[in-house]
Amino acid sequence: MTIKNKITELLDIEFPVIMAPMFLVSNEGMLKSAIKSGIAGAFPTLNYRKEGELKKMLKELNDYKVKYPKGTYGVNLIVQKTNPLYSSHLEICVEAKVPFYITSLGNPKEVIEKAHSYGAKVFCDVTNLQHAEKCASLDCDGFIAVGQGAGGHAGPYPLQVLVPALHNKFSKIPVIAAGGIADGAGILSMMSLGAEAVSIGTRFIASTEAAVSQDYKDAIVNSKMEDIVLTTKISGTPCTIINTPYAQKIGYTQNWLERKLSTSSTFKKYFKMLVQLKGMKELQKSVKPGSYETLWCAGQSVELINDILPCEEIINRLKAEFTVAYTKLKQGLL
């Protein structure tokens, strides 16, 4: 089934799914599968921190996109001042003419201006209407509504409320739903609420291409929604992880001194930078085989994931499930 709406037209893709950008998980093989399969794939630029790595990745994807024009790719930029690579990564992405951007945790003004200078699109992560209002005033191309159940930095509100609220208030700006979606019926349900597309992350951790340990992938398959907990220990911002024994051991909240430094007008920028750097290193260790420091990001959609498959097969299944769900709904069987 080929779907035409605002998002598929903006991105020039066949099916309204974004393979969500995932720190330390998203890689070249996954992105190429997304492009080949007619969806949009995205990755965090922070996955490529060494000199020359990001440029090489973007060239590979640009060359691949020429061969498979029915899909596309984009990057996720952390636009907070605490990201030391933000400016250099944005410059590299603009030079490579990246097709679209996803902005997180900060003011997207500069990204929107530079992306629009050559026709790229910018979608802003939002968790509430106040943040969406600011992004709309900056002329973003769409919202990624990050709701409860999302992997990583989840929002506080259920998508059943957040998506229609955004759609009602900003009727001309398309909404992409993110959080707790792992099958075709979930995609259809979000579109019935007014979303034009969905962003799916956790389902793709359990893929053969994901460059994480087998233990991490197995944990995605074996965990249930009640095994997902929130922690502020990794980045200072609430983040969803699997409730492993190691996560329980280190706790889920910052201590009183960490909380004080996080809100200090004098120290918060530098302290948050240190917290995020430490968290990145801990996550990097945790995805490697044999690591006991199991800080594994995941969303509540683990409940719906039962196998590890190639990305292309996952995408084909999502399309087939969507068609079946749509047909059943149309026939009044649901």
C-alpha positions in Angstrom: 0.0 0.0 0.0 1.4 3.4 -1.0 0.1 6.3 1.0 0.0 9.9 0.0 -0.2 12.7 2.6 1.7 15.7 3.8 4.6 13.8 5.2 5.0 11.3 2.4 5.0 14.3 0.0 7.4 16.4 2.1 9.9 13.5 2.3 9.1 11.9 -1.0 8.6 8.4 0.5 6.1 5.6 -0.1 5.1 4.7 3.4 4.6 7.1 6.3 7.2 5.6 8.7 10.4 7.1 10.1 13.0 4.7 11.5 13.7 6.7 14.6 17.2 7.9 15.4 18.7 5.9 18.2 21.9 6.7 20.0 24.6 3.9 19.5 22.0 1.8 17.6 21.2 3.5 14.3 23.8 2.6 11.6 24.5 2.6 7.9 23.0 -0.8 7.3 19.7 0.1 9.0 19.5 3.4 7.2 20.0 1.8 3.8 17.3 -0.8 4.5 14.9 2.1 5.3 15.8 3.9 2.1 15.5 0.8 0.0 12.1 -0.1 1.6 10.5 3.3 0.8 10.5 4.8 4.3 12.6 7.5 6.0 15.5 6.5 8.2 17.2 8.8 10.7 20.3 8.6 12.9 21.8 10.8 15.6 24.9 12.7 14.4 26.4 11.9 17.8 26.7 8.2 16.6 29.6 9.5 14.5 31.9 11.5 16.7 35.4 10.8 15.2 36.9 13.0 12.6 35.6 12.3 9.1 33.1 9.7 10.2 29.9 11.8 9.7 31.1 13.1 6.3 31.7 9.5 5.1 28.3 8.3 6.4 26.4 11.1 4.6 28.3 10.5 1.3 27.4 6.8 1.5 23.7 7.6 2.1 23.5 10.2 -0.6 25.0 7.8 -3.1 22.6 5.0 -2.0 19.6 7.3 -2.2 20.3 7.9 -5.9 19.9 4.1 -6.5 16.8 3.9 -4.3 14.8 7.1 -4.7 11.6 5.9 -3.1 13.0 6.3 0.4 15.1 8.9 2.2 17.2 9.6 5.3 17.7 12.4 7.8 19.7 13.2 10.9 18.9 13.9 14.5 20.6 16.9 16.1 20.7 17.6 19.8 20.5 21.4 19.7 21.2 22.1 23.3 24.3 24.1 24.1 25.5 21.0 26.1 26.2 19.3 22.7 29.8 20.3 21.9 29.6 18.9 18.4 26.3 20.6 17.4 27.8 23.4 15.3 30.4 21.3 13.5 27.8 18.6 12.8 25.3 21.0 11.5 27.9 22.5 9.1 28.8 19.1 7.8 25.1 18.2 7.3 24.3 21.4 5.5 27.3 20.9 3.2 26.1 17.4 2.4 22.5 18.6 1.8 20.9 16.2 4.2 17.2 15.8 3.2 15.7 16.3 6.6 16.5 17.0 10.2 15.0 16.0 13.6 15.8 18.5 16.4 15.8 17.5 20.0 16.3 19.2 23.4 16.8 22.9 22.5 16.0 25.8 20.2 15.8 24.6 16.5 16.0 28.2 15.0 19.4 27.8 13.4 18.7 24.4 12.0 15.5 25.5 10.4 17.1 28.5 8.8 20.0 26.6 7.4 18.0 23.6 6.3 15.4 25.8 4.5 18.2 27.6 2.7 18.6 24.5 0.4 15.1 23.0 0.7 15.5 20.5 3.5 12.8 19.8 6.0 12.9 20.1 9.8 10.8 18.1 12.2 10.9 19.1 15.9 10.5 16.7 18.8 7.8 18.1 21.0 6.2 16.8 24.2 3.7 19.6 24.9 1.8 22.4 23.2 4.0 25.1 24.6 7.1 23.7 23.0 5.2 23.1 19.8 4.1 26.8 19.7 7.7 27.9 19.8 8.7 25.5 17.0 5.7 26.6 14.9 6.7 30.3 15.3 10.1 29.3 13.8 8.5 27.8 10.7 9.2 24.1 11.4 7.9 21.6 8.8 6.3 19.2 11.3 6.1 18.0 14.8 7.3 14.7 16.2 4.9 14.1 19.0 6.9 12.2 21.6 4.4 10.6 24.0 4.3 8.2 26.9 5.9 4.9 26.2 8.5 6.2 23.8 12.1 4.9 24.1 14.7 7.3 25.3 13.4 10.8 26.3 9.7 10.0 26.5 7.0 12.7 26.9 4.5 12.9 29.8 1.3 12.7 27.8 -0.4 9.8 26.0 -0.4 10.1 22.2 -4.2 9.7 22.2 -4.3 13.2 23.7 -1.1 14.8 22.4 -1.5 14.0 18.7 -5.1 15.3 18.3 -4.2 18.3 20.5 -1.4 19.3 18.2 -3.5 18.5 15.1 -6.3 20.7 16.4 -4.2 23.7 17.3 -1.7 23.6 14.4 -3.9 22.3 11.6 -1.4 23.2 8.8 1.6 21.6 10.5 1.8 17.7 10.1 2.2 15.5 13.1 4.4 12.4 13.4 3.5 10.2 16.3 6.3 8.6 18.4 6.0 6.3 21.4 4.7 2.7 21.8 4.3 1.9 18.1 5.6 -1.4 16.9 3.1 -2.8 14.4 0.9 -1.8 11.5 -2.3 -1.6 13.6 -0.4 1.0 15.8 0.4 3.0 12.7 -3.2 3.0 11.6 -4.4 4.0 15.1 -2.1 7.1 15.1 -3.3 8.1 11.7 -6.9 7.9 12.8 -6.0 10.5 15.5 -4.6 12.9 13.0 -1.0 11.9 12.6 0.4 11.9 9.1 3.2 9.4 10.0 4.8 7.6 12.8 8.3 7.3 14.2 9.4 3.8 15.3 12.5 3.0 17.2 12.5 0.1 19.7 11.2 -2.4 17.1 14.4 -1.8 15.1 16.7 -2.5 18.0 15.6 -6.1 17.6 17.0 -6.3 14.1 19.9 -8.2 12.6 21.5 -5.0 11.4 21.5 -3.2 14.8 25.1 -3.0 16.0 24.3 -3.8 19.7 24.9 -6.9 21.7 22.8 -10.0 21.4 21.9 -9.6 25.1 20.4 -6.2 24.3 18.4 -7.6 21.4 17.2 -10.5 23.5 16.2 -8.1 26.3 14.0 -6.2 23.8 12.3 -9.5 22.8 11.9 -10.9 26.4 10.9 -7.7 28.2 7.3 -6.6 28.9 5.9 -3.0 29.2 6.1 -3.1 33.0 9.9 -3.7 32.6 10.4 -0.2 31.2 11.3 2.5 33.8 12.3 6.1 33.8 15.7 7.3 34.9 17.4 10.7 35.2 20.8 9.1 35.9 21.9 9.0 32.2 21.4 12.5 30.9 19.6 14.4 33.7 16.4 14.3 31.6 13.9 11.5 32.2 14.8 8.6 29.9 13.2 5.2 29.5 15.3 2.1 30.0 14.8 -1.6 30.6 14.7 -2.4 34.3 17.9 -4.5 34.5 19.6 -5.5 37.8 22.4 -3.0 37.0 19.9 -0.2 36.5 18.3 -1.1 39.9 21.7 -1.1 41.5 22.7 2.5 40.4 19.2 3.9 41.0 16.9 6.0 38.8 17.2 9.5 40.2 19.9 12.0 40.7 21.1 12.7 44.3 20.4 16.1 46.0 23.7 17.6 44.9 23.3 16.6 41.3 19.7 18.1 41.2 21.1 21.3 42.8 23.8 21.6 40.2 21.4 20.8 37.4 19.3 23.9 38.3 22.1 26.3 39.2 22.3 29.3 36.9 26.1 29.3 37.3 26.9 25.6 36.9 23.9 23.9 35.1 25.3 24.2 31.5 28.7 22.6 32.5 27.2 20.1 34.9 24.6 18.9 32.3 27.4 18.5 29.8 29.4 16.4 32.2 26.3 14.3 33.1 25.5 13.7 29.4 29.1 12.9 28.5 29.2 10.3 31.4 25.9 8.9 30.3 27.1 8.5 26.7 30.1 6.6 27.9 28.0 4.3 30.1 25.5 3.6 27.3 28.5 2.9 24.9 29.8 0.3 27.3 26.4 -1.2 27.8 25.7 -2.1 24.2 28.9 -4.1 23.9 28.9 -7.9 24.2 29.5 -9.2 27.7 29.0 -5.9 29.5 27.4 -6.1 33.0 26.6 -2.4 32.9 23.3 -2.9 31.2 21.7 0.5 30.7 19.5 -0.3 27.7 17.2 2.3 26.3 13.8 1.0 25.1 10.1 1.9 24.9 7.0 0.2 26.2 6.5 -1.3 22.7 8.8 -4.2 23.9 5.5 -5.8 24.8 4.7 -6.2 21.1 8.1 -7.4 19.9 8.7 -11.2 19.8 11.5 -11.7 17.3 14.7 -10.4 15.7 14.5 -9.8 12.0 16.3 -8.0 9.2 15.1 -4.4 8.9 13.7 -4.9 5.5 11.5 -7.8 6.8 10.3 -5.7 9.7 9.3 -2.9 7.3 7.5 -5.3 5.0 5.6 -6.7 8.0 4.6 -3.2 9.1 3.2 -2.5 5.7 1.3 -5.8 5.6 -0.1 -5.4 9.1 -1.2 -1.9 8.3 -3.1 -3.2 5.2 -4.7 -6.0 7.2 -5.7 -3.6 10.0 -7.1 -1.1 7.5 -9.1 -3.7 5.7 -10.6 -5.2 8.9 -11.5 -1.7 10.1 -13.1 -0.9 6.8 -15.1 -4.1 6.8 -16.3 -3.3 10.4 -14.6 -6.4 11.9 -12.9 -4.4 14.7 
